[in-house]
Structure formats: structure tokens, C-alpha cells
Amino acid sequence: MTAISPDTAGLMEGANDTQLPCLRVQKGDQMFMECRTAIETGFGPTFFAHLTAAAEQFAAAKDPPKGEDK
């Protein structure tokens, strides 16, 4: 399973991959949520729960504290 994002395009095919419609329009669920069934089948629901918690921590670390700009 692979996922290409603007942050990882350099590791894959390159800049042209960031032109995919799913990368140009950043909306919808995160990739790991879209692939939940495959992830749980391959790694189990406990792993998916840990992945979800890690994603929430990552998102919180990227957001500036309320009332402050980045």
C-alpha cells in the first residue's frame, strides 16, 4: 500500500504525481481513513486504533494554539 502526497512525491514518481486530482483538491477523509478496511484486514483493528491516535496527535501538533497564528 502506498500513498502519494505533496510531502512524499519526491520519493515516488516526482512532481507530476502531485497533479493527481485527489492531491490538487485537498478535501475528504485522510488516506488512512479511506483505506481502513485494508489496514484492519492486514494489521488488525488495534493497529488501526493506534494509527488513528497518532494521526490525531500529528494534526494537533501542526495546529497553532487557539488565538495564535503560525
C-alpha positions as CSV (number, residue, x, y, z in Angstrom):
1,M,0.0,0.0,0.0
2,T,1.4,3.4,-0.9
3,A,0.1,6.9,-0.7
4,I,1.5,9.9,-2.6
5,S,1.2,13.4,-1.1
6,P,3.0,16.7,-1.8
7,D,5.3,15.8,1.1
8,T,6.2,12.3,-0.3
9,A,6.1,12.9,-4.1
10,G,9.9,13.2,-4.3
11,L,10.2,9.6,-3.0
12,M,7.9,8.3,-5.7
13,E,7.5,9.3,-9.3
14,G,8.1,13.0,-8.8
15,A,6.4,16.3,-9.2
16,N,3.8,15.1,-11.7
17,D,2.2,12.9,-9.1
18,T,1.1,15.9,-7.2
19,Q,-1.1,16.8,-10.1
20,L,-3.5,13.9,-9.4
21,P,-7.0,15.2,-8.7
22,C,-7.0,13.8,-5.2
23,L,-3.9,15.8,-4.4
24,R,-4.9,19.0,-6.1
25,V,-8.1,19.2,-4.2
26,Q,-7.4,18.6,-0.5
27,K,-10.8,17.5,0.8
28,G,-12.4,14.4,2.1
29,D,-11.1,11.8,4.6
30,Q,-7.5,11.2,5.2
31,M,-6.0,8.4,3.2
32,F,-5.7,6.0,6.2
33,M,-9.4,6.5,6.8
34,E,-10.2,5.7,3.2
35,C,-8.2,2.5,3.5
36,R,-9.5,1.5,6.9
37,T,-10.8,-1.9,5.8
38,A,-7.5,-2.8,4.1
39,I,-5.5,-1.6,7.1
40,E,-7.6,-3.5,9.6
41,T,-7.5,-6.6,7.4
42,G,-3.8,-6.6,7.1
43,F,-2.8,-5.3,10.5
44,G,-5.8,-5.6,12.8
45,P,-8.2,-3.1,14.5
46,T,-5.8,-2.5,17.4
47,F,-3.2,-1.2,14.9
48,F,-5.8,1.0,13.2
49,A,-6.7,2.5,16.6
50,H,-3.0,3.3,17.3
51,L,-2.8,4.8,13.8
52,T,-5.8,7.0,14.4
53,A,-4.4,8.2,17.7
54,A,-1.0,9.0,16.1
55,A,-2.8,10.9,13.3
56,E,-4.7,13.0,15.9
57,Q,-1.5,13.8,17.7
58,F,0.2,14.8,14.5
59,A,-2.7,17.0,13.5
60,A,-2.8,18.7,16.9
61,A,1.0,19.4,16.8
62,K,0.6,21.1,13.4
63,D,-2.2,23.4,14.6
64,P,-1.2,26.6,16.3
65,P,-2.7,27.2,19.8
66,K,-6.0,28.9,19.8
67,G,-5.7,32.7,19.4
68,E,-2.3,32.4,17.7
69,D,-1.2,32.3,14.1
70,K,1.6,30.1,12.8
